Structure formats: C-alpha cells, structure tokens
C-alpha cells in the first residue's frame, strides 16, 4: 500500500476506533483470567470535559491497555455523575435566560428539563472520551441516576437507617445561600481574606460599665444569646453571674465561662451566636442557651433582624456598623486576616446555619477504613496522601447527607404528622402508608395524608457505592460479577476528592461488603492554567480538548499530558506539550516509512556492523523493558514514558536505524537483518500502545497483514529476558566517541562526506564496536597509539581516562580550526581543572585530618586515597590537553 508522507491522525483515529469497537475488544465478561478492573471517576454532567479529565482518563487507559496486553481480563467501567448541586445550578441558570424558574415549572417539569440536559451532556462527554482513544467497556456504561443505581442508593439508606447509622437532627450546617441547600464540610473551600475585626461594647446590667467583644460578624448580633470568657481569665472574674444588654435590640443575655474561648483573641470575650457557628452551638448546648436563627434561606435577615429584615447580610453589616457607631458602642475597627468559606459549586460565601437535616454516623464506620490504609492493605500513590487521609479520618464528623434540591436521589422518608418523629422510612408510598398506619396506630390514614421528604441525598451518597453498585452488589451481594470483579484494582483521581469520594468508598466497602473496594489509589496532579488557577468547569479556563485533538491528534495530546504528569504533583498546562507529542508521532511514522521503503535481499556477505547492532539492540530492548515495567509498577508513568520516548528517538531512530540502513543510493537490506528490524519494531509498538494506541495499531496492521485476533490491542506483552549489561556499556562508549566526532565536525564545519582518521589512547582497547564507529562517524580508520601523534593537525578530546585525536584523512585534507570554538574549549577545560583542584583540596583536607583517618572504615579510606590519585591523573591529562589547545589557538 502507498504510505502517506505525513502522518494524518484524523482519519486514522476514526478508522481505528471503529475497528476496535466493531471487534468488541473493550468488552469484559467473567472468565478464567485474572480480572483487572477500574471504575472511572464519573465526570459531572454539567458540561464538556476539560484538560484535567483528559489527563485522568489517559492515565486510566494506559493502565487498562497495559493490563489487557499482560493477559488480564481488563474491565474499565465508564460513567457519569448526576452532580446534584452543580447540575441543578446549571439548569436553573439556563432556564432563567429563557425567563423560566424551577418553581414556576414545578418539580416534575423541572426534572424533565434536567434529565434532557443530562442526556445531552452524557453524549458529549462519552464522545470526548472515545475521541481520546479510551478503551472503556461501553456495554457497562453507568449513570448515578439510573434506575439500577437509584434502587441501590435507596436500599442502602433504608438499611443504614434501620441499623441506627442514619438519623435526623438539628445541627449547625454549611449553607449555600445561592443554591439554598446544605453542603458537607468537604464542599466548602476556604480562602484567605483581609477583613475587619469590630470591637463592640455591651452595657453591663445595673452598671454604667461595658464589656467589649471582638467580632468579624456584627450582622449576627440579633442572634447573640451569651457573652463568654475563659474560666482562667482573671481579668473578667468580676463579671461572673452578670448580664449585658445587646445593642440595638436591648435584650439582656448572661455572661458565662467556657474553656473553648481563646483569651488572646480580641478582648478575650466572645459573643455566642449558636444558630450561626458550630462552636457557639456546642457552647450553647453545654450551657442550655437559647438558639436564635437570624437569616432567611437566601442569607437576608429575617424578622429577628428588626428594621433590617429582608436586607442582604453584607449590606446589613454596613448599615448595622453605622447604627452602632451612632449609639457610641462601636469602640474601634481593625484589619484582620482570616479565612472565609466558599461553596465549591456556586462560589457563594457559605453561612453556618442551624437546620434540621439527615446525617450518617461516621466514627464507627471509619475504623476499618483507617486500618486498611494504615496497614498497607490499600496503597496510595504517592504515599504522602496517606498522612493527609489518616489525619482527616481522625477528625471525622457525621456526614450531612440531605440536600435542599430537586435533582438527585429523593430521600426515602415519608411524613404523616407535625411532630419531629412523625415519619417512616420506606421504599415506596404503599410501603410507607402501611408503616405509618402501624407507627401512628391510625388505620384510617390515607395517601393524601402522607408525603415524601422533598429533599434529595448528597451526590456523593450514590458515588460512594460505585465499586459495589456497578456490579449490582447492593441488591445481589453474592452475584457472579461482584464475586469476580470486586475488589477493583485501582482508582485514578485527583487529590481534591480524597475525602469527598475515596475515603467514603473505602468506608462503604468495609461497611457493606466487609472488604476493601480497591487495592490502590493513584492521585493525579491538578492541572493548572498559566495564572496558577486549577483548571475546572466552573472557571471555564480549560482549552477545548477536542480542538487540541483535531489540531494535534489524540496520541499527541496523550503524550503531551503524560510527559508532564507526576503522581500527586500539580503542573501548568501549555499547548506546546501537544506539539511535542505530534513531533514524536511524526518521528515514529518517518521511521516506519524508512523501514517500509527497504528492499529485502538474500545477500550472504553481511557486514559486521549489522550483527553488532542487532546484538546490542536486542540487549538494549530487554534492559529498557525491565526499567519500563519497573516504573509502571511504581506508578511513575511519566518516567516509563520518558524512558520509551528516548529509547525510540535515540536508540532506535538515531542509532539502530542509522547503523543498519543501506548505504546512500542503495535500498537493499539483508533478509536476516530486515526480519530482526520488524521484530524489534513490533516489540516497540507493543510498549508504545498504552500511550499512543492509534498510531501503534495503524503501523502494526500495515507492517503485516493480520487477522482481527492478531490486533495489537490484544497482543501479548513482551516477556522480560536477561540482557548483557557489558554490551550496553561498551556500545555506550562507542556512541560517546561518535557524538564527540560529530560535535567536532559541526563546530568546525567539516563535511560529513569527508572520511577522517581517529587515533586513540585507551586504557582498555575495545575494537568490537569499531565497525559501528567507522560507519556512523564516517572514519577511514581507527588507529590505536601509545602516545599523542606528532607533526599532524588533530582535534583532541577526552572520554573519562581515554584520549582521542581526530585527524585528517589519507588524501591530505587539512583542518581549518574554528578559533572561537577552540577559545570556548580552553575556558571549559580551565574550569574543569579548577573544579578538580577544589575537589583535590577537600580530599586532602580529609586525609590530613588524623581524627578522620583513624575513625573512618578502612575501605572508605582506601576509596579516598584512590580518589586523590584519580583526581591528580585527571588534572594532568586536562593540563596536557589545555597545552595543546593553547598552542593551536
């Protein structure tokens, strides 16, 4: 077939993915092989994927393709997450532009719009993932709001409620005023903020004196129920048992004592506002204080705020400060650095608010999850996140699992009365009615008198079940698939959802299956833009991945991302890395075209350099394979790729193909050599396939005519074999000589067509690779000598202890020295001599120190003396070299 001069990834990628899908290579069913399972972290259906998702999915695809070729039954389950808060916010905003609101539409019609949005963006997301080349089992596609997963979520809620893990209660929770829903602690991110600390005076009852308190939130003054100081703070002993009057509202509150108060903050006196601070709520519970909520759901002040009712909290703050100032109870204001919590989804400033919510008890279920990571049963890569995980787990609080939204898994709770306990937990309305009649002892209760909780469950309450629910392991805990595929191998994720998702999945695995959900967790770095912002959908700061793929090709984008990726380390995305990937693809394509252009002959007179290059490359391949696999096992995927990248670019293209390619003007190559080249190239394609699946599969199928069962994607991975390291060292020295000669040619404008002579003074004369040096350096002859040649012009160079002199050819061609190059070499050698003199000074300082000489081990002392001798020899050789350079300068 005619091979295009330039590699065009677009038609190739479309053709190859269709071929993989048609032959069903991605599908997995339980069989006799060892399973290797990955559950994709399901992207939110809030929009298209960004470059961070592309990195995450590329890593998963590299691992799954590698496992498939290693003979495992590879199963990669794709999916999407319904993402309650984020998706509802997107749809609300979308409808608002059309003049519609969710309350105007009603619940059913609104949910229809959300489902249509979800379907549209699921298709966009899956198309992007396919275009990237991901080999997911598309027969197993999941959606966290599918009927199967929804049934599992409902069952878990009911079971955990019946077992006493889920309860309903009043707590101070994180409240998102924009979304008007609660948030878990993990959904709040904190930012440093320079604000104001306000010093307010509260008049002591029956006295003309005041107590001064410091607060950052004067607008919560209407919810104050006490003033508190530390029991050991003697400054305020005289205030015990007294009361103060709250400014503006003139209500009296007690002065109490609690060890929570920091005497060094502000004045050492704290105003207690239990409805709007978790710590204040704890103090209020201890001292039986009144709890007063002063905010509406949208963070405007309610009727408790008197004449500020209906005003936004921040606007109210300014007005209240003006009033306090007029009342002469504002003592002073000072700048204050503190952290403010923002909603992860809407970016609004989070309020702490007393609310009646559903909670899951976490302390008990966290114990086995802590032990599994502590004892290494579940491993983290990199290991540094283990410490973060264990610290968070030790401070874990009950999980607020209810959300005041319409989009999500509706809480399976039904109410039938006004009392706090007038509810039942049931799978559906008919079951709920039966339970409610029994609990209320009212047999005449009917469907119109019972209603379902309008709230939904936190998005993560479905996601934490995924390793179980995707295999129907909740409803049918011993089915064939859950027994075969569970636990999964690894989870690839960003460190930012360590607590949202990873920790909770580990807990659910032990709680519901009594076993870990996965064996390893690989944390990607966070991809950032040039301003150091995290690339995310909400910031809309990601380049369009499809545009990048259309411009550079999917393989190029994958290579660019993987080269930059270090486990757990953030990196800044730059489009140039995709260009590097494209250049690499073109390099491989050009090598392939070169090989395909050769004609095979049965020539029996084969030059030595062919045999030498084949012997070296075979050993080099097995050395590289060993290093490559070691890095993959250690999850150093960028390093495994870089090893392969250099091996292909340098060893295969720059050296091996250069050595074996026919002499200029000839296209014939011995059959024995050609067959070895094809075998080597096929092995290279196997190593390349997890990283560059499209290009490697395309070349694989052109090299030979193959049946579908011989496709690269399902071919066997090369077996690790022994190699002779001495061969690699010897060849490496030959390459160093070739590189030096090429540098001299370049710097001095000596034509590559000129055949030169090389004189060598070597400690150990190695002639085996001389045929390769002669060919690649274009030398007429290599002549071993015992001393520097006399009366002929030459260019000297040193390699460790060996000396070389590159001279004119036999035809009497004379060198024209490049004076600028020689001058630079003089400076370089002088710097080297100075470096070794400094090193010699340190060595001799140690050897002249009697305490050092008598205390160090004998073998170390001998090494130091040898180092001294070697350094002296290096200085002597460099000085001789310098003397010659100055002579020709």
Secondary structure, 3 states (H helix, E strand, C coil): CCCCCCCCHHHHHHHHHHHHHHCCCCCCCCCCCCEEEEECCCEECCCCCCHHHHHHHHHHHHHHHHHHHCCCEEEEECEEECCHHHHHHHHHHHHHCCCCCHHHHCHHHHHHHHHHHHHHHHHHHHHHHHHCCCCCCHHHCEECCCHHHHHHHHHHHHHHHHCCCEEEEEEEEEEECCCCEEECHHHEEEEEEEEEEEEEEEEECCCCCEEEEEECCHHHHHHCCEEEECCCCHHHHHHCCCEEECCCCCCEEEEEECCCCCCCCCCCEEEECHHHCHHHHHHHHHHCCCCCCCECCCCEECHHHHHHCCCEHHHHHHHHHHHHHHCCCEEEEEEEEEEEEEECCCCCECEEEEEEEEEECCHHHHHHHHHHHHCCCCEEECCHHHHHHHHHHHCCCCEECEECCCCCCECCEEECCCCCCCEEECCCHHHHHHHHHHHHCCCCCCHHHCEECCCEECCHHHHCCHHHHCCCCCCCCCCHHHHHHCCEEEEEEEHHHHHHHHHHHHHHHHHHCCCCCEEEEEEECCEECCCCCECCCCCCCCCCHHHHHHHHCHHHHHHHHHHHCECCECEECCCHHHHHHHHHHHHHHHHHHHHHCCEEECCCCCCHHHHHHHHHHHHHHHHHHHHHHHHHHCCCHHHHHHHHHHHHHHHHHHHHHHHHCCCCCCCEEEHHHHHHHHHHHHHHHHHHHCCCHHHHHHHHHHHCCCCHHHCHHHCCCCCCCCCCHHHHHHHHHHHHHHHHHHHHHHHCCCCCCCCEEEEEECCCCCCCCHHHHHHHHCEEEEEECCCCCCCCCEEEEEECCEEEEEECCCCCCCCCCCHHHHHHHHHHHHHHHHHHHHHHHHHHHHHCCHHHHHHCCHHHHHHHHHHHHHHHHHHHHHHHHHHHHHHHC
